């Protein structure tokens, strides 16, 4: 069976060897104020309105949850007597941004935890969402959007994308103001999203240029300390509004990101290679079976029968391997051109990248997702 695979190679640009490889970004994009963080929210609820694609009898907690819900409306039914396929038990998750006020709406993710086949067309009933301290912070509800669809029966069906997890944009409303305090004092700390000595040093230099020499100091790869100027004391929000838009040249490691499930390969702009020669060939084996009917002729004995005879065919093909030489210090453009000249598939690229890393020629980290 031949499998079609989609590949996306993202070219972010190339830089000559030895050149400065940073990207100019705002401070608010690379760092955040220490002590101010988002809070994960989670809740348990029911999705209703499914077209017989919900949880089956094996998922006992779905019926128990439905029975408890009906009991609040004065309808008492034993869970053992229920046979409902239009509901599904789900976990609801979201992220509460810092300083969110009551009435703020959040996007939520709804995921099935039972044996439901699809949440298509479902509606989440009002579900309380709790923070890390167990307090109810938000209330979630609404119609699900899945980004896919499915139809047919189990033996003859079609499915596009994942159908047991979906989202409700703006589906949760904050009910209680979370505890969030803006740091106040003579110093504030900025935490880098990706710890890096170069980025921390550059960030401190940029803040020094805006607030005055000696105002900022990099404590470690992840933390920059800022001394609050006299005219900003007691007014940290105004200080952050002054600092956050400042541009800083951030550094990043060279990486190749591989998603083997989807055949996606993303090569960063800082990826270079040492001298290497690459040859890659592939062997494919295709086995097909065709069933022929053997029909006896008219003069055959009475015991002759019509039988089905399998006709099996095996086809083995090996593509020609081409040798490509890569010079020392080649950049992303040369790597992409070389791989394209080989006419390789996404699976081939994954194998080649891993082999180059094992040979010590690939100057980048490989991230498998």
C-alpha positions in Angstrom: 0.0 0.0 0.0 1.4 3.4 -1.0 1.1 6.1 1.6 1.1 9.8 0.7 3.0 12.0 3.0 2.9 15.8 3.2 6.1 17.8 4.0 6.6 21.4 4.9 10.1 22.8 4.8 10.1 26.3 6.3 13.0 28.5 5.1 13.6 31.3 7.5 16.5 32.8 5.7 20.2 32.1 5.7 23.1 33.7 7.3 26.8 33.4 6.4 29.1 31.5 8.7 30.3 33.7 11.6 27.6 36.3 11.1 25.5 37.5 14.0 22.4 35.3 14.0 19.9 37.2 16.1 16.4 38.4 15.3 15.1 41.7 16.5 12.1 41.3 18.7 10.3 43.3 21.4 11.2 42.7 25.0 7.6 41.7 25.7 8.0 38.8 23.2 11.1 37.3 24.8 10.6 38.0 28.5 7.9 38.5 31.1 7.7 40.0 34.6 8.6 37.6 37.4 5.7 36.9 39.7 3.1 37.5 37.0 2.0 34.3 35.3 -1.0 32.6 33.8 -3.0 29.9 35.7 -4.1 26.6 34.1 -7.8 25.8 34.6 -9.5 22.5 34.4 -13.0 21.1 34.7 -15.2 18.0 34.1 -18.4 18.2 32.2 -20.7 16.7 29.6 -21.2 17.3 25.9 -24.7 16.7 24.7 -26.5 16.7 21.4 -24.3 14.0 19.7 -25.7 11.9 16.9 -25.2 8.5 18.6 -21.5 8.9 18.7 -21.2 9.5 22.4 -20.0 7.2 25.3 -21.2 3.6 25.4 -22.4 1.5 28.3 -18.8 0.7 29.3 -18.2 4.3 30.3 -20.1 4.3 33.6 -19.3 7.8 34.8 -21.1 9.3 31.8 -24.4 7.9 33.0 -23.7 8.8 36.6 -22.9 12.4 35.6 -26.1 12.6 33.6 -28.2 11.1 36.4 -26.7 13.7 38.9 -27.5 16.5 36.5 -31.1 15.4 35.9 -31.6 15.0 39.7 -30.9 18.8 40.1 -33.9 19.4 37.9 -36.1 17.1 39.9 -35.8 14.1 37.5 -34.6 11.0 39.4 -33.4 8.1 37.1 -31.2 5.2 38.0 -27.9 5.2 36.0 -28.3 1.5 35.4 -31.5 2.1 33.5 -30.0 4.6 31.1 -28.8 3.8 27.6 -27.8 7.2 26.2 -25.4 7.5 23.2 -25.8 11.2 22.7 -23.6 12.4 25.6 -19.9 12.2 26.2 -17.9 12.9 29.4 -15.1 15.4 28.7 -12.3 17.3 30.4 -12.3 21.1 29.8 -9.1 23.0 30.0 -8.1 26.7 29.6 -5.4 29.2 30.6 -6.3 32.1 32.7 -4.2 35.2 31.9 -2.8 37.3 34.7 -5.0 40.1 36.0 -8.1 38.8 34.3 -11.2 40.4 35.6 -14.7 38.9 36.0 -16.5 38.9 32.7 -13.4 38.2 30.6 -13.9 35.4 28.1 -11.4 32.6 27.6 -11.0 30.0 24.8 -11.4 26.5 26.0 -10.3 23.0 24.9 -12.7 20.1 25.3 -11.4 16.5 25.2 -13.3 13.2 25.5 -12.2 10.9 28.3 -14.6 8.1 27.6 -15.1 5.9 24.5 -17.0 8.5 22.4 -16.3 8.2 18.6 -16.9 11.8 17.8 -17.9 15.1 19.5 -19.2 16.5 16.2 -22.2 18.7 16.6 -22.0 18.6 20.4 -22.7 21.3 23.0 -20.9 21.6 26.3 -23.2 22.1 29.2 -22.3 24.7 31.9 -19.1 23.4 33.5 -17.2 25.0 36.5 -13.5 25.3 35.9 -11.1 25.3 38.8 -7.6 26.7 39.4 -4.6 25.1 41.0 -6.1 25.9 44.5 -9.4 24.2 43.8 -11.4 27.4 43.6 -14.0 27.8 40.9 -12.7 30.6 38.7 -14.6 30.4 35.5 -17.8 28.8 34.0 -17.6 27.2 30.5 -20.3 26.3 28.0 -21.0 26.5 24.3 -21.1 24.7 21.0 -17.9 22.8 19.9 -15.8 23.4 16.8 -13.7 20.5 15.8 -11.9 21.5 12.6 -12.9 18.2 11.0 -15.9 16.0 10.2 -16.9 12.4 10.0 -19.7 10.4 8.6 -21.0 6.8 7.9 -20.8 3.7 9.9 -17.8 1.9 11.4 -17.6 -0.5 8.4 -18.1 2.3 5.8 -17.1 5.7 7.1 -15.0 8.7 6.4 -13.1 10.9 8.9 -11.2 14.2 8.5 -8.9 15.3 11.3 -9.4 14.4 15.0 -13.0 14.2 16.2 -12.7 13.6 20.0 -11.2 17.0 20.9 -12.5 20.4 20.0 -12.5 24.1 21.1 -15.1 26.6 22.1 -13.8 30.1 21.3 -14.7 32.5 24.2 -16.5 29.6 25.8 -15.5 30.3 29.4 -16.4 33.4 31.4 -14.3 34.4 34.4 -16.4 34.6 37.6 -13.8 35.4 40.2 -10.8 37.8 40.0 -7.6 35.8 40.6 -5.0 36.9 43.0 -2.4 38.9 41.0 -0.1 41.5 42.5 2.2 43.7 40.5 5.7 43.5 42.1 6.5 46.8 43.9 9.9 47.8 45.2 13.3 49.0 44.2 13.9 46.2 41.7 11.9 44.1 39.3 12.9 40.9 37.6 12.4 39.9 34.0 12.3 36.1 33.1 13.3 35.1 29.6 11.0 32.7 27.9 14.0 30.8 26.5 17.1 31.1 28.7 20.1 32.3 26.8 23.2 34.1 28.0 23.5 36.2 24.8 19.9 37.3 24.9 20.0 38.2 28.6 23.1 40.3 28.1 21.6 42.1 25.1 18.3 42.7 27.0 20.2 44.3 29.9 22.1 46.5 27.5 18.9 47.7 25.8 17.3 48.6 29.1 20.4 50.4 30.2 20.2 52.5 27.1 16.6 53.4 27.8 16.8 54.0 31.6 20.4 54.9 32.2 23.7 53.1 32.7 23.6 50.6 35.6 19.8 50.2 35.5 19.8 46.5 34.4 22.0 43.5 35.0 21.8 39.9 33.7 21.8 37.6 36.8 21.8 34.3 34.8 20.7 33.1 31.4 17.0 33.4 32.4 16.8 36.4 34.6 17.5 40.2 34.2 17.3 42.5 37.2 16.1 46.1 36.7 16.6 48.9 39.2 13.5 51.0 39.3 14.3 54.7 38.6 13.1 57.3 41.1 10.4 58.7 38.8 8.9 55.2 38.2 8.8 54.1 41.9 5.2 53.1 42.8 4.3 53.0 39.2 5.6 49.6 37.9 2.9 49.4 35.1 4.3 52.6 33.5 7.8 51.3 33.8 6.8 48.0 32.0 5.0 50.0 29.3 8.3 51.9 28.7 10.4 48.7 28.6 8.3 46.2 26.8 8.2 47.8 23.3 12.1 48.2 23.2 13.7 46.0 20.5 16.2 43.4 21.5 18.3 41.1 19.4 17.5 37.6 20.6 19.6 34.6 19.9 18.4 31.0 19.3 20.0 27.6 18.9 20.2 26.0 15.5 17.4 23.4 15.3 15.8 20.9 13.0 12.3 20.0 14.1 10.8 16.7 12.9 7.3 15.4 13.2 7.4 11.9 11.9 3.7 11.3 12.3 2.8 13.9 9.7 6.1 13.9 7.8 6.8 17.5 8.6 10.4 18.8 8.6 11.2 22.4 9.7 14.8 23.5 9.2 15.9 26.7 11.1 17.9 29.4 9.3 21.0 28.8 11.5 21.5 25.2 10.5 24.8 24.5 8.8 26.7 21.4 7.8 30.2 20.2 7.9 31.8 18.5 4.9 29.8 15.4 4.0 28.7 13.2 1.1 25.1 11.9 1.0 23.7 9.0 -1.0 20.2 7.8 -0.4 18.2 5.1 -2.1 14.9 3.4 -1.2 13.6 -0.1 -1.6 9.8 -0.6 -2.0 8.0 -3.8 -2.0 4.4 -4.0 -3.2 2.3 -7.1 -2.8 -1.1 -7.2 -4.5 -3.7 -10.1 -4.6 -6.3 -10.5 -7.3 -8.9 -13.2 -7.0 -9.8 -15.0 -10.2 -12.7 -17.4 -10.7 -12.0 -20.9 -12.1 -15.2 -22.1 -13.9 -15.4 -25.8 -15.0 -16.3 -26.3 -18.7 -19.4 -28.0 -19.9 -17.9 -31.5 -20.2 -16.4 -31.5 -16.7 -17.5 -34.3 -14.3 -20.4 -33.7 -11.9 -18.1 -33.3 -9.0 -16.3 -30.3 -10.6 -16.9 -27.0 -8.7 -16.4 -23.3 -9.3 -13.6 -22.1 -7.1 -11.9 -18.8 -6.4 -8.2 -18.8 -7.1 -6.0 -16.0 -5.6 -3.4 -14.5 -8.0 -0.6 -12.9 -6.0 1.9 -10.6 -7.5 5.1 -9.2 -5.8 6.8 -6.1 -7.2 10.2 -5.0 -5.8 11.7 -1.7 -6.9 14.8 0.1 -5.8 15.4 3.7 -6.9 18.8 4.8 -8.1 21.0 6.4 -5.4 22.8 9.6 -6.2 25.8 10.9 -4.3 25.7 14.6 -3.3 28.8 16.3 -1.8 28.2 19.1 0.7 31.1 21.5 1.4 32.2 22.7 4.8 30.0 25.4 6.4 27.1 25.3 3.9 24.0 27.1 4.9 20.3 26.3 4.8 19.9 27.3 1.1 22.6 24.8 0.1 21.1 22.1 2.3 17.6 22.5 0.8 18.9 22.6 -2.8 20.9 19.4 -2.2 18.0 17.5 -0.7 15.7 18.7 -3.5 18.2 17.6 -6.1 18.1 14.1 -4.7 14.3 14.1 -5.2 13.8 12.7 -1.7 10.5 12.3 0.1 9.8 13.6 3.6 10.6 10.2 5.2 13.9 10.2 3.3 14.7 13.7 4.6 14.1 12.5 8.2 16.5 9.6 7.7 19.1 11.8 6.0 19.0 14.4 8.8 19.4 11.8 11.5 22.3 10.2 9.7 24.1 13.5 9.3 23.6 14.2 13.0 25.0 10.8 13.9 28.0 11.4 11.6 28.7 14.7 13.4 28.2 16.8 10.2 24.9 18.5 11.2 25.5 21.5 13.4 22.1 21.7 14.9 19.9 20.1 17.5 17.2 17.7 16.3 13.9 18.1 18.1 11.4 15.2 17.6 7.7 16.2 18.2 
